[in-house]
């Protein structure tokens, strides 16, 4: 028995280590096929700290309660119980073997007992959750829909079997060493010690040989399996995740939200005033993604957290962030032999490798290389266009991903090529782009129309809003109010604009606007993929803002649109515009705290607040709107099921505001249905896009008789103004 156990264990070990090492080196080579990216190693101390915090604290996983705790024990057990494997090797040669010095050290034994047991229980919990959530039961609602089931179950059964082997071996160790009474070293396994106690020494020794062999062979059979399957993300993520987190986009450890990355070619930012002749605009081949992108794809563990939160997937659209990443991973690894042989295409689509270089490349890899990255099923595309254009860039996928995959950056990179090189995008978006190019706003309205709300406000209240540099000097201005296209031109959003301006006037805040000099911030064209247009609009705005605020003591800007807020604060620094930007809810909360705005009139009713994605997830502003509503007498707040970090998109982000929804349920309808389940009197938000989308859906529900006639959709600023002005609650405008 002992000889057989030694031979089987050592052979399995050698094969497993050899294949897993080879696969690890192959993954490294595949990752290197991606484009250069020199931005991933800055501040290494902070990056190491981030890895430690995210792994040991399981910061992202633990937001899922039981799942996070169970996974923590499984993850920690995988690495911390490695010494039990060392013990098992020793037991092959000597049944009573213990690691020198610490083998019989009580703290080590207690640790092994606790972690071994909790790891086993943890994997059982995860297996039960997976079984209860199988796609066969839950369909699209299952976060495991589309995941490779056999790989996940294989990994889970492997961990379970190893955990059971550890505990059985603990019982055998106690029995063979003559443990006669309960002691802390056998904290949990003592009942097994008693069960084995009556067996002879030889029988105990043979059982130890058997279970040591099982523990070793199961472990290295797993290593063999992942060695044969280098794209098996559900297994490889336990190694690759450390690197993926270390090399994440933000040195600070923040998730890849807020700003989009500058557009690069060959790892260097593109100079849009004088681009290089060989510059690659966007991603049209998998090797155009950066090496970090390929690492992202390789690290995906198929957990489906991104999928479960995605507004597109939840409303019947073909986009699943998980399935998109999995498709890119399988494509990258299938194409890798061709790329590693030197294969590739130039800008005209001509092969750059010689026939000699490609002679040994498998036919399957050559065929994979011919697949278009973006294309329909008939075109044998890797990513369907409907998948690409369904994204609202809400950030739910990035926020939830436990291994820090940067989904939005990859989606926008693919969009950039489609828009700028192929001119292939939804036709409705073309009207928006043309209007931005010609008129500086998505509706194509005349520039002078940007001041219509100012005239309306003066007529309604007598308040005059000054234009900076024209009616007021920059040195006198506390805040430059960035109105935004929707705030200046869209009738419903204009009510928010006027309410906010009136509140600033009431609080005695010196503010001004740019007036006709303001143009679109560029959020929508950038997320659509038209980087050229974003650069043009952004450069124009940065120049205007720098000139307008040149003499201002602080370049302080306040915006009512979260999309403008995000662009000005996070993306204009890429264009040389460095400003202090806040959202209007932040300023209003500050003015209330200072006593400059005092809500006095009750606004009666049940209210639920919708978190705008670009205010909440992208910029972590969750409290100010809620604190403002808390100060308004009469309001009773109730959160929707999906709120704050897990808030559900209105459907307008990622330039979807300008595209029709033709597949599945409308996202704004899904969100309003969730709000209506609370039977509210008021739905509030803090974004003009959200205001429009939610209002449209609520009006539709009213027409169907599915919503109360008095249900209102308003911006937080409108609520506050109604209370500050001491007007009857019934006058809140919608």
C-alpha positions as CSV (number, residue, x, y, z in Angstrom):
1,X,0.0,0.0,0.0
2,X,2.7,2.4,1.0
3,X,4.8,1.8,-2.2
4,X,1.7,2.2,-4.4
5,X,0.8,5.4,-2.6
6,X,4.3,6.8,-3.1
7,X,4.5,6.0,-6.8
8,X,1.1,7.2,-7.6
9,X,1.5,10.4,-5.6
10,X,5.0,11.3,-7.0
11,X,4.0,10.6,-10.6
12,X,0.8,12.7,-10.3
13,X,2.8,15.5,-8.6
14,X,5.5,15.6,-11.3
15,X,2.9,15.6,-14.1
16,X,0.7,18.2,-12.4
17,X,3.6,20.6,-11.6
18,X,5.0,20.2,-15.1
19,X,1.7,20.9,-16.9
20,X,0.6,23.7,-14.6
21,X,4.0,25.4,-14.9
22,X,3.9,25.1,-18.7
23,X,0.4,26.6,-18.7
24,X,1.4,29.4,-16.5
25,X,4.2,30.3,-18.8
26,X,1.9,30.0,-21.8
27,X,-0.6,32.4,-20.1
28,X,2.2,34.9,-19.6
29,X,3.1,34.6,-23.3
30,X,-0.6,35.1,-24.3
31,X,-0.9,38.2,-22.1
32,X,2.2,39.6,-23.7
33,X,0.5,39.5,-27.1
34,X,-1.5,42.5,-26.0
35,X,-0.3,46.1,-26.7
36,X,2.1,47.8,-24.3
37,X,0.8,49.8,-21.3
38,X,3.4,51.5,-19.1
39,X,0.8,53.0,-16.7
40,X,0.3,49.9,-14.6
41,X,3.2,49.9,-12.2
42,X,3.2,53.4,-10.6
43,X,3.2,53.5,-6.7
44,X,4.0,49.8,-6.2
45,X,3.8,50.1,-2.4
46,X,0.2,51.3,-2.6
47,X,-0.6,48.6,-5.2
48,X,0.8,45.9,-2.9
49,X,-1.3,47.3,-0.1
50,X,-4.4,47.2,-2.4
51,X,-3.8,43.6,-3.2
52,X,-3.4,42.7,0.5
53,X,-6.6,44.6,1.5
54,X,-8.7,43.2,-1.3
55,X,-7.5,39.7,-0.7
56,X,-7.4,39.5,3.1
57,X,-10.4,41.8,3.5
58,X,-12.3,40.3,0.6
59,X,-13.6,43.9,0.3
60,X,-15.6,43.3,-2.9
61,X,-16.8,39.8,-2.1
62,X,-18.0,40.6,1.4
63,X,-20.6,42.9,0.0
64,X,-22.4,39.7,-0.9
65,X,-22.8,38.6,2.7
66,X,-22.8,34.8,3.1
67,X,-21.1,34.3,-0.3
68,X,-18.3,36.6,0.7
69,X,-17.6,34.9,4.0
70,X,-17.7,31.4,2.5
71,X,-15.4,32.4,-0.3
72,X,-13.0,34.1,2.2
73,X,-12.4,30.8,4.0
74,X,-12.0,28.9,0.7
75,X,-9.5,31.4,-0.7
76,X,-7.5,31.7,2.6
77,X,-7.6,28.0,3.1
78,X,-6.3,27.3,-0.4
79,X,-3.0,29.1,0.4
80,X,-2.7,28.7,4.2
81,X,-3.3,24.9,4.3
82,X,-0.4,24.3,1.9
83,X,1.5,22.8,4.9
84,X,-1.0,20.1,5.1
85,X,0.1,19.0,1.7
86,X,3.7,19.0,2.9
87,X,2.6,16.8,5.8
88,X,0.8,14.4,3.4
89,X,4.1,13.9,1.4
90,X,5.9,13.1,4.6
91,X,3.2,10.7,5.7
92,X,3.7,8.7,2.5
93,X,7.1,7.7,3.9
94,X,6.3,7.7,7.6
95,X,2.7,7.4,8.8
96,X,3.3,9.4,12.0
97,X,5.3,12.2,10.2
98,X,4.8,15.7,11.5
99,X,6.5,18.9,10.2
100,X,9.5,19.6,12.4
101,X,9.1,22.2,15.1
102,X,5.5,23.2,14.3
103,X,3.8,19.9,13.5
104,X,2.7,19.3,17.1
105,X,2.6,23.0,18.1
106,X,-0.9,23.6,19.4
107,X,-1.6,27.0,17.7
108,X,-0.7,25.4,14.3
109,X,-2.9,22.4,15.0
110,X,-5.8,24.6,16.1
111,X,-5.3,26.8,13.0
112,X,-5.3,23.7,10.7
113,X,-8.5,22.4,12.4
114,X,-10.4,25.6,12.2
115,X,-9.4,26.7,8.7
116,X,-9.7,23.2,7.3
117,X,-13.2,22.8,8.7
118,X,-14.3,26.3,7.7
119,X,-12.9,25.9,4.2
120,X,-14.9,22.7,3.8
121,X,-18.0,24.3,5.1
122,X,-17.4,27.3,2.9
123,X,-17.1,25.3,-0.3
124,X,-20.3,23.4,0.7
125,X,-22.1,26.7,1.1
126,X,-20.9,27.9,-2.4
127,X,-21.9,24.6,-3.9
128,X,-25.4,24.8,-2.5
129,X,-25.7,28.4,-3.7
130,X,-24.6,27.3,-7.2
131,X,-27.0,24.4,-7.3
132,X,-29.9,26.6,-6.2
133,X,-29.0,29.2,-8.8
134,X,-28.4,26.9,-11.8
135,X,-29.5,28.3,-15.1
136,X,-31.8,25.4,-15.6
137,X,-33.8,26.7,-12.6
138,X,-33.5,30.4,-12.9
139,X,-32.7,31.0,-16.6
140,X,-31.3,34.5,-17.3
141,X,-31.8,35.5,-13.7
142,X,-29.0,33.0,-12.7
143,X,-25.7,34.8,-12.5
144,X,-24.1,31.5,-13.6
145,X,-26.0,31.5,-16.9
146,X,-23.4,31.1,-19.6
147,X,-20.6,30.0,-17.2
148,X,-18.7,26.8,-18.0
149,X,-20.5,24.5,-15.5
150,X,-18.2,21.5,-15.5
151,X,-15.2,23.6,-14.7
152,X,-16.8,25.3,-11.7
153,X,-18.2,22.0,-10.3
154,X,-14.8,20.3,-10.8
155,X,-13.0,23.0,-8.9
156,X,-15.6,22.9,-6.1
157,X,-15.6,19.1,-5.8
158,X,-11.8,19.2,-5.7
159,X,-11.8,21.7,-2.8
160,X,-14.4,19.7,-1.0
161,X,-12.5,16.4,-1.4
162,X,-9.2,18.0,-0.2
163,X,-11.0,19.5,2.8
164,X,-12.5,16.1,3.7
165,X,-9.0,14.5,3.3
166,X,-7.5,17.0,5.7
167,X,-10.0,16.3,8.4
168,X,-9.8,12.5,8.0
169,X,-6.1,12.7,8.1
170,X,-6.3,14.8,11.3
171,X,-8.4,12.0,12.9
172,X,-6.0,9.3,11.8
173,X,-3.0,11.4,13.1
174,X,-4.7,11.6,16.5
175,X,-5.4,7.9,16.6
176,X,-2.0,6.8,15.5
177,X,-0.3,9.1,18.0
178,X,-2.3,7.7,20.9
179,X,-4.4,10.8,21.8
180,X,-6.5,9.5,24.7
181,X,-8.7,12.4,25.6
182,X,-10.0,15.6,24.2
183,X,-7.4,18.3,23.6
184,X,-7.3,21.6,21.7
185,X,-5.0,20.3,19.0
186,X,-7.9,18.2,17.8
187,X,-10.5,20.8,18.4
188,X,-12.9,19.6,15.7
189,X,-11.5,16.2,14.5
190,X,-11.6,14.5,18.0
191,X,-14.7,12.5,17.1
192,X,-12.8,11.1,14.2
193,X,-9.9,10.3,16.5
194,X,-12.3,8.3,18.6
195,X,-13.8,6.6,15.5
196,X,-10.4,5.3,14.5
197,X,-9.0,4.6,18.0
198,X,-9.8,0.8,18.0
199,X,-7.9,0.1,14.7
200,X,-4.5,-1.5,14.7
201,X,-1.3,0.5,14.1
202,X,-0.8,-1.1,10.6
203,X,-4.4,-0.4,9.6
204,X,-4.1,3.2,10.7
205,X,-0.8,3.5,8.8
206,X,-2.3,2.1,5.6
207,X,-5.3,4.5,6.0
208,X,-2.9,7.4,6.3
209,X,-1.0,6.2,3.2
210,X,-4.3,6.0,1.4
211,X,-5.7,9.4,2.4
212,X,-2.4,11.1,2.0
213,X,-2.2,9.7,-1.5
214,X,-5.8,10.8,-2.2
215,X,-5.1,14.4,-1.0
216,X,-1.9,14.6,-3.1
217,X,-3.4,13.0,-6.3
218,X,-6.6,15.1,-6.1
219,X,-4.5,18.2,-5.7
220,X,-2.2,17.5,-8.6
221,X,-5.0,16.1,-10.8
222,X,-6.4,19.6,-10.4
223,X,-3.0,21.0,-11.4
224,X,-3.0,18.7,-14.4
225,X,-6.5,19.8,-15.4
226,X,-5.7,23.5,-15.3
227,X,-2.4,22.8,-17.0
228,X,-4.3,21.3,-19.9
229,X,-6.9,24.2,-19.8
230,X,-4.9,27.5,-19.6
231,X,-8.1,29.5,-20.3
232,X,-9.9,27.9,-17.3
233,X,-10.6,31.2,-15.5
234,X,-12.5,29.6,-12.7
235,X,-9.3,27.9,-11.6
236,X,-6.6,30.2,-12.8
237,X,-8.1,33.3,-11.2
238,X,-6.8,32.2,-7.8
239,X,-3.3,32.9,-9.1
240,X,-4.0,35.6,-11.7
241,X,-6.2,37.8,-9.5
242,X,-3.2,39.0,-7.4
243,X,-1.6,40.3,-10.6
244,X,-4.8,41.7,-12.0
245,X,-5.5,43.6,-8.8
246,X,-1.9,44.9,-8.6
247,X,-1.9,46.2,-12.2
248,X,-5.4,47.8,-11.9
249,X,-5.9,51.1,-13.6
250,X,-5.9,53.4,-10.5
251,X,-2.8,53.5,-8.4
252,X,-5.0,54.5,-5.4
253,X,-6.8,51.2,-5.6
254,X,-10.0,52.7,-6.8
255,X,-12.1,50.8,-9.3
256,X,-11.8,51.7,-13.0
257,X,-14.8,54.1,-13.0
258,X,-15.2,57.9,-13.5
259,X,-12.9,58.9,-16.3
260,X,-12.2,56.8,-19.4
261,X,-8.6,56.1,-20.2
262,X,-6.9,58.4,-22.8
263,X,-7.0,56.7,-26.2
264,X,-3.6,55.1,-26.9
265,X,-1.9,53.4,-29.8
266,X,1.0,51.1,-29.2
267,X,0.9,52.0,-25.5
268,X,1.3,55.8,-26.1
269,X,-1.4,58.4,-26.0
270,X,-2.6,59.6,-29.4
271,X,-1.9,63.2,-30.3
272,X,-5.2,64.1,-32.0
273,X,-3.8,67.3,-33.5
274,X,-1.1,65.3,-35.3
275,X,-1.7,61.6,-35.0
276,X,1.0,59.2,-36.2
277,X,0.5,57.6,-39.6
278,X,0.5,54.1,-38.1
279,X,-1.7,55.0,-35.2
280,X,-4.3,52.4,-34.3
281,X,-7.7,54.0,-33.4
282,X,-9.6,51.8,-31.0
283,X,-9.6,48.0,-31.0
284,X,-10.4,45.9,-34.0
285,X,-8.2,42.8,-33.2
286,X,-7.9,41.1,-29.8
287,X,-4.1,41.9,-29.8
288,X,-4.9,45.6,-29.9
289,X,-6.2,45.4,-26.3
290,X,-3.4,46.2,-23.8
291,X,-1.7,43.3,-22.1
292,X,-3.7,44.3,-19.0
293,X,-6.8,43.7,-21.1
294,X,-5.7,40.2,-22.0
295,X,-4.9,39.6,-18.3
296,X,-8.4,40.8,-17.5
297,X,-9.9,38.2,-19.8
298,X,-7.7,35.5,-18.4
299,X,-8.6,36.3,-14.8
300,X,-12.4,36.2,-15.2
301,X,-13.7,33.6,-12.8
302,X,-17.2,33.5,-14.3
303,X,-18.9,34.3,-11.0
304,X,-21.5,36.4,-12.8
305,X,-21.7,39.2,-10.3
306,X,-21.3,41.7,-13.2
307,X,-24.1,39.9,-15.1
308,X,-26.5,39.9,-12.2
309,X,-26.2,43.7,-11.9
310,X,-26.1,44.6,-15.6
311,X,-29.2,46.6,-16.7
312,X,-28.9,45.4,-20.2
313,X,-28.9,41.7,-19.2
314,X,-31.7,42.2,-16.7
315,X,-33.9,43.6,-19.4
316,X,-33.5,40.9,-22.0
317,X,-30.7,42.3,-24.0
318,X,-27.8,40.2,-25.3
319,X,-25.1,42.0,-23.4
320,X,-23.7,40.2,-20.4
321,X,-20.4,41.7,-19.2
322,X,-19.3,38.2,-18.1
323,X,-20.1,36.5,-21.4
324,X,-18.4,39.4,-23.3
325,X,-15.2,38.9,-21.3
326,X,-15.4,35.1,-21.6
327,X,-15.8,35.4,-25.4
328,X,-12.8,37.7,-25.6
329,X,-10.8,35.2,-23.5
330,X,-11.7,32.2,-25.5
331,X,-10.9,34.1,-28.7
332,X,-7.5,35.4,-27.4
333,X,-6.4,31.9,-26.4
334,X,-7.7,30.3,-29.6
335,X,-5.9,32.9,-31.7
336,X,-2.7,32.9,-29.5
337,X,-0.7,30.2,-31.5
338,X,-1.1,32.5,-34.6
339,X,0.0,35.6,-32.8
340,X,2.9,33.9,-31.0
341,X,4.1,32.7,-34.4
342,X,4.3,36.3,-35.5
343,X,0.9,36.5,-37.2
344,X,-1.1,39.7,-37.5
345,X,-2.7,42.1,-40.0
346,X,-1.7,45.6,-41.0
347,X,-4.2,48.5,-41.3
348,X,-5.3,47.3,-44.7
349,X,-5.8,43.8,-43.5
350,X,-2.7,42.3,-45.1
351,X,-0.9,39.5,-43.3
352,X,2.4,40.6,-41.8
353,X,3.8,37.1,-41.1
354,X,5.7,35.0,-43.7
355,X,4.3,31.6,-44.8
356,X,7.3,30.1,-43.0
357,X,6.3,31.7,-39.7
358,X,2.7,30.4,-40.1
359,X,3.7,26.9,-41.3
360,X,3.3,25.3,-37.9
361,X,0.3,27.2,-36.7
362,X,-2.8,24.9,-36.2
363,X,-5.6,25.3,-38.7
364,X,-8.0,26.2,-35.9
365,X,-5.8,29.2,-34.8
366,X,-5.6,30.4,-38.4
367,X,-9.3,30.2,-38.7
368,X,-9.8,32.1,-35.4
369,X,-7.5,34.8,-36.7
370,X,-9.9,35.4,-39.6
371,X,-12.9,36.1,-37.3
372,X,-13.9,39.8,-37.1
373,X,-13.8,41.0,-33.5
374,X,-17.2,42.8,-34.0
375,X,-19.6,41.0,-36.2
376,X,-22.9,39.1,-36.3
377,X,-23.3,35.4,-36.0
378,X,-23.5,35.2,-39.8
379,X,-20.2,37.0,-40.0
380,X,-18.7,34.7,-37.4
381,X,-18.0,37.7,-35.2
382,X,-16.5,37.3,-31.7
383,X,-18.8,40.1,-30.2
384,X,-22.2,40.8,-31.8
385,X,-22.9,44.5,-32.5
386,X,-26.1,44.3,-30.4
387,X,-23.9,43.3,-27.5
388,X,-21.5,46.2,-28.0
389,X,-24.2,48.8,-28.3
390,X,-26.4,47.6,-25.4
391,X,-23.9,49.0,-22.8
392,X,-25.0,52.0,-20.8
393,X,-21.6,52.4,-19.2
394,X,-23.4,52.4,-15.8
395,X,-20.4,50.8,-14.1
396,X,-22.3,48.1,-12.2
397,X,-20.0,45.4,-13.7
398,X,-16.8,47.2,-12.8
399,X,-18.1,48.0,-9.3
400,X,-19.0,44.4,-8.6
401,X,-16.1,42.5,-10.2
402,X,-14.1,40.8,-7.4
403,X,-10.9,40.6,-9.6
404,X,-11.0,44.2,-10.9
405,X,-11.8,43.6,-14.6
406,X,-12.2,46.9,-16.5
407,X,-15.2,46.1,-18.7
408,X,-16.2,49.6,-19.7
409,X,-12.7,50.5,-20.9
410,X,-12.7,47.5,-23.2
411,X,-16.2,48.1,-24.5
412,X,-15.4,51.7,-25.3
413,X,-12.2,50.8,-27.0
414,X,-14.1,48.5,-29.3
415,X,-16.7,51.2,-29.9
416,X,-14.0,53.6,-30.8
417,X,-12.8,51.6,-33.8
418,X,-16.4,50.9,-34.9
419,X,-17.2,54.7,-34.9
420,X,-14.0,56.3,-36.0
421,X,-12.7,53.8,-38.6
422,X,-15.8,51.7,-39.7
423,X,-18.4,54.5,-39.2
424,X,-20.6,51.6,-37.9
425,X,-23.0,52.6,-35.1
426,X,-26.7,52.9,-34.5
427,X,-28.2,55.3,-36.9
428,X,-30.0,57.4,-34.3
429,X,-26.7,58.3,-32.7
430,X,-25.5,59.8,-36.0
431,X,-28.0,62.6,-35.6
432,X,-26.6,63.4,-32.1
433,X,-23.1,63.5,-33.5
434,X,-24.0,65.7,-36.4
435,X,-25.8,68.2,-34.1
436,X,-22.8,68.3,-31.7
437,X,-20.5,69.0,-34.6
438,X,-22.7,71.8,-36.0
439,X,-24.4,73.3,-33.0
440,X,-22.5,72.1,-29.9
441,X,-25.6,70.4,-28.4
442,X,-27.3,67.0,-29.1
443,X,-30.6,68.6,-30.1
444,X,-29.1,70.9,-32.8
445,X,-30.7,74.0,-31.2
446,X,-29.3,77.4,-31.8
447,X,-26.6,78.6,-29.5
448,X,-28.6,81.5,-28.2
449,X,-31.2,79.1,-26.9
450,X,-28.9,78.3,-24.1
451,X,-30.0,81.5,-22.4
452,X,-33.7,81.0,-22.8
453,X,-34.0,79.6,-19.2
454,X,-32.3,82.7,-17.9
455,X,-35.0,84.9,-19.5
456,X,-37.7,82.6,-18.2
457,X,-36.3,82.7,-14.6
458,X,-36.1,86.5,-14.7
459,X,-39.7,86.7,-15.9
460,X,-40.9,84.2,-13.3
461,X,-38.9,85.4,-10.3
462,X,-37.1,88.6,-11.2
463,X,-33.7,86.9,-10.6
464,X,-31.0,87.8,-13.0
465,X,-28.3,85.2,-13.7
466,X,-25.0,86.9,-14.7
467,X,-22.7,85.7,-17.5
468,X,-19.1,85.5,-16.3
469,X,-16.9,88.1,-17.9
470,X,-19.9,89.9,-19.2
471,X,-22.1,90.8,-16.3
472,X,-19.7,89.9,-13.5
473,X,-16.0,89.7,-13.0
474,X,-14.4,86.3,-12.4
475,X,-12.9,87.5,-9.1
476,X,-16.4,88.1,-7.7
477,X,-17.6,84.6,-8.6
478,X,-17.7,81.9,-5.9
479,X,-19.0,79.2,-8.3
480,X,-19.2,79.0,-12.1
481,X,-22.4,77.1,-12.8
482,X,-22.0,74.6,-15.6
483,X,-25.6,74.3,-16.9
484,X,-25.1,71.6,-19.5
485,X,-27.0,70.9,-22.7
486,X,-30.0,69.2,-21.0
487,X,-30.1,71.8,-18.2
488,X,-30.2,74.7,-20.7
489,X,-32.3,73.1,-23.5
490,X,-34.6,70.3,-22.3
491,X,-37.8,71.5,-20.8
492,X,-38.0,69.1,-17.8
493,X,-34.3,69.6,-17.0
494,X,-34.7,73.4,-17.3
495,X,-37.0,73.2,-14.2
496,X,-34.0,71.8,-12.2
497,X,-31.7,74.5,-13.6
498,X,-34.1,77.3,-12.6
499,X,-34.7,75.8,-9.2
500,X,-31.0,75.5,-8.5
501,X,-30.3,79.0,-9.7
502,X,-33.1,80.3,-7.4
503,X,-31.6,78.4,-4.5
504,X,-28.2,79.8,-5.0
505,X,-29.7,83.3,-5.2
506,X,-31.6,82.7,-2.0
507,X,-28.5,81.5,-0.2
508,X,-26.6,84.6,-1.3
509,X,-24.0,82.6,-3.4
510,X,-22.2,84.6,-6.0
511,X,-22.4,82.5,-9.2
512,X,-22.3,83.0,-12.9
513,X,-22.7,81.0,-16.1
514,X,-20.8,80.8,-19.4
515,X,-24.0,81.4,-21.4
516,X,-23.5,81.0,-25.1
517,X,-19.8,80.2,-24.7
518,X,-20.7,76.8,-23.1
519,X,-20.9,73.8,-25.4
520,X,-21.4,70.1,-24.8
521,X,-19.0,68.5,-22.4
522,X,-18.4,65.6,-24.7
523,X,-19.6,62.8,-22.4
524,X,-22.0,61.1,-24.9
525,X,-19.7,61.2,-28.0
526,X,-16.8,59.9,-25.9
527,X,-18.7,56.9,-24.6
528,X,-20.2,56.3,-28.0
529,X,-16.7,55.9,-29.2
530,X,-16.1,59.2,-31.1
531,X,-12.9,60.3,-29.4
532,X,-12.2,62.8,-32.2
533,X,-15.4,64.8,-31.3
534,X,-14.7,64.5,-27.6
535,X,-11.3,65.9,-28.0
536,X,-12.6,68.8,-30.1
537,X,-15.4,69.7,-27.7
538,X,-13.2,69.2,-24.6
539,X,-10.4,71.3,-25.9
540,X,-12.8,74.1,-26.7
541,X,-14.4,74.0,-23.3
542,X,-11.1,73.8,-21.4
543,X,-9.9,76.8,-23.3
544,X,-13.1,78.7,-22.5
545,X,-13.1,77.7,-18.8
546,X,-9.4,78.5,-18.3
547,X,-9.9,82.0,-19.9
548,X,-13.1,82.6,-17.9
549,X,-11.7,81.6,-14.6
550,X,-8.2,82.9,-15.1
551,X,-8.7,85.7,-12.6
552,X,-10.9,83.7,-10.2
553,X,-9.3,82.9,-6.8
554,X,-10.4,79.3,-7.2
555,X,-11.4,77.6,-10.4
556,X,-14.6,76.3,-8.8
557,X,-17.4,74.8,-10.9
558,X,-20.8,73.4,-9.9
559,X,-22.8,71.2,-12.3
560,X,-26.3,69.8,-12.1
561,X,-25.6,67.0,-14.7
562,X,-23.5,64.1,-13.3
563,X,-22.3,63.4,-16.8
564,X,-20.9,66.9,-17.1
565,X,-19.7,66.7,-13.5
566,X,-17.7,63.5,-14.2
567,X,-16.3,64.9,-17.5
568,X,-15.2,68.2,-16.1
569,X,-13.7,66.8,-12.9
570,X,-12.2,63.5,-14.1
571,X,-11.6,63.8,-17.9
572,X,-10.7,67.4,-18.6
573,X,-7.4,67.0,-16.6
574,X,-6.4,64.8,-19.6
575,X,-6.8,67.9,-21.8
576,X,-5.1,70.4,-19.4
577,X,-8.2,71.5,-17.6
578,X,-7.8,71.3,-13.8
579,X,-10.8,72.5,-12.0
580,X,-12.5,72.1,-8.6
581,X,-15.8,70.5,-9.6
582,X,-18.8,69.6,-7.4
583,X,-22.3,68.4,-8.0
584,X,-25.2,70.6,-7.2
585,X,-26.5,68.3,-4.4
586,X,-23.1,68.6,-2.7
587,X,-23.3,72.4,-2.7
588,X,-26.9,72.4,-1.6
589,X,-26.2,70.1,1.3
590,X,-23.3,72.4,2.3
591,X,-25.6,75.5,2.1
592,X,-28.2,73.7,4.3
593,X,-25.5,72.8,6.9
594,X,-24.3,76.4,6.9
595,X,-27.9,77.6,7.5
596,X,-28.0,79.5,4.3
597,X,-30.9,77.4,3.1
598,X,-33.6,76.4,5.6
599,X,-36.3,74.0,4.5
600,X,-39.5,75.0,6.4
601,X,-42.5,74.0,4.4
602,X,-43.5,70.3,4.6
603,X,-43.6,68.3,1.4
604,X,-45.8,65.4,2.4
605,X,-45.5,62.0,0.9
606,X,-43.4,58.8,0.4
607,X,-40.3,59.4,-1.7
608,X,-37.8,57.1,-3.2
609,X,-34.5,58.2,-4.6
610,X,-32.9,57.0,-7.8
611,X,-29.1,57.1,-7.8
612,X,-27.7,58.4,-11.1
613,X,-24.9,56.1,-12.1
614,X,-22.4,58.9,-12.9
615,X,-23.0,60.5,-9.6
616,X,-23.1,57.4,-7.5
617,X,-21.0,54.5,-8.7
618,X,-18.7,56.6,-10.9
619,X,-18.1,59.3,-8.3
620,X,-19.2,57.8,-5.0
621,X,-21.7,60.7,-4.2
622,X,-24.5,58.9,-2.4
623,X,-25.2,60.9,0.8
624,X,-25.8,64.5,-0.2
625,X,-29.1,64.0,-2.0
626,X,-30.4,61.8,0.8
627,X,-29.3,64.3,3.4
628,X,-31.1,67.1,1.6
629,X,-34.3,65.0,1.5
630,X,-33.9,64.2,5.2
631,X,-34.0,68.0,6.0
632,X,-37.2,68.5,4.0
633,X,-40.1,68.2,6.5
634,X,-42.8,65.8,5.7
635,X,-40.9,63.5,3.4
636,X,-40.7,59.8,4.2
637,X,-37.8,58.1,2.4
638,X,-37.8,54.5,1.3
639,X,-35.0,52.9,-0.7
640,X,-35.6,50.8,-3.8
641,X,-34.3,47.3,-3.6
642,X,-31.4,48.3,-5.9
643,X,-29.8,51.4,-4.6
644,X,-26.4,53.1,-3.9
645,X,-23.6,50.8,-5.1
646,X,-26.1,48.4,-6.6
647,X,-28.4,51.1,-8.0
648,X,-30.0,50.3,-11.3
649,X,-29.4,52.4,-14.4
650,X,-32.1,54.6,-16.0
651,X,-30.9,53.5,-19.4
652,X,-29.5,56.8,-20.7
653,X,-25.7,56.4,-20.1
654,X,-23.1,55.3,-22.5
655,X,-24.8,57.5,-25.2
656,X,-27.9,55.3,-24.9
657,X,-29.9,58.5,-24.4
658,X,-29.7,59.0,-28.1
659,X,-30.4,55.4,-29.2
660,X,-33.6,53.5,-29.3
661,X,-34.2,50.4,-27.3
662,X,-35.4,47.7,-29.7
663,X,-34.5,44.6,-27.7
664,X,-36.1,43.4,-24.5
665,X,-37.8,45.6,-21.9
666,X,-36.9,49.3,-21.7
667,X,-34.4,49.9,-18.9
668,X,-36.2,52.9,-17.6
669,X,-39.5,50.9,-17.5
670,X,-37.7,48.3,-15.4
671,X,-36.5,50.9,-13.0
672,X,-39.9,52.6,-12.7
673,X,-41.5,49.3,-12.1
674,X,-39.2,48.8,-9.1
675,X,-40.0,52.3,-7.8
676,X,-43.8,51.7,-8.2
677,X,-43.5,48.5,-6.1
678,X,-43.1,50.9,-3.2
679,X,-46.2,52.9,-4.1
680,X,-44.4,56.3,-3.7
681,X,-45.8,59.8,-4.1
682,X,-42.5,61.2,-5.4
683,X,-39.6,59.7,-7.3
684,X,-36.5,61.9,-7.0
685,X,-33.2,61.9,-8.7
686,X,-30.2,64.3,-9.3
687,X,-29.5,64.0,-13.1
688,X,-31.3,65.5,-16.1
689,X,-30.9,62.3,-18.1
690,X,-32.4,60.2,-15.3
691,X,-35.2,62.8,-14.9
692,X,-36.2,62.5,-18.6
693,X,-36.0,58.7,-18.7
694,X,-37.9,58.2,-15.4
695,X,-40.5,60.9,-16.4
696,X,-41.1,59.2,-19.7
697,X,-41.8,55.9,-18.1
698,X,-43.9,57.2,-15.3
699,X,-46.1,59.1,-17.8
700,X,-46.5,55.9,-19.8
701,X,-47.5,54.1,-16.6
702,X,-50.1,56.8,-15.9
703,X,-51.6,56.4,-19.3
704,X,-51.8,52.7,-18.7
705,X,-53.4,53.3,-15.3
706,X,-50.5,51.6,-13.6
707,X,-49.3,54.6,-11.6
708,X,-51.0,57.2,-9.4
709,X,-51.9,60.4,-11.2
710,X,-50.3,62.5,-8.6
711,X,-46.9,60.6,-8.8
712,X,-44.2,63.1,-9.5
713,X,-40.6,62.7,-10.8
714,X,-38.5,65.6,-9.6
715,X,-34.9,66.6,-9.0
716,X,-33.8,67.0,-5.4
717,X,-33.2,70.7,-6.1
718,X,-36.9,71.2,-7.0
719,X,-38.0,69.5,-3.7
720,X,-35.6,71.7,-1.7
721,X,-36.8,74.9,-3.4
722,X,-40.4,74.0,-2.7
723,X,-39.6,73.6,1.0
724,X,-37.4,76.7,1.2
725,X,-39.9,78.9,-0.5
726,X,-42.6,77.7,1.9
727,X,-45.1,77.0,-0.9
728,X,-47.8,74.3,-0.8
729,X,-46.4,70.9,-1.6
730,X,-48.9,70.6,-4.5
731,X,-47.0,73.1,-6.5
732,X,-43.9,70.9,-7.1
733,X,-43.5,70.8,-10.8
734,X,-43.0,67.8,-13.0
